[in-house]
Amino acid sequence: METASSPNKLCNVDVTDKNNHKGYQHVDIGFVADMEVKKLLAEKEASEKAILSFRTECKEL
């Protein structure tokens, strides 16, 4: 991604290459969803594994 210094180069980035993807921790799920995830973790209504699964699914979309 560092080499995508122009619009033309940015259009040629291979989006199917997993090396160009962010980690699941850095995927923007939205403000409200992020607040709900934090609330569910604080109240122990969702496990870390469930949150990991949710964030991974969001990344795949």
C-alpha angles and dihedrals in degrees: 000000000000089000092057093095097144135042090251093053091045091055089054096056111122103238092187091063107100090210088070093055128094120241117263090255091062100046111116106236094172134265098273095045091049091051091049092049091052091047093050091050093047092050091043091235092129131038126232087247092056091049090048089052091048094050092046091052090049089052091053093055 
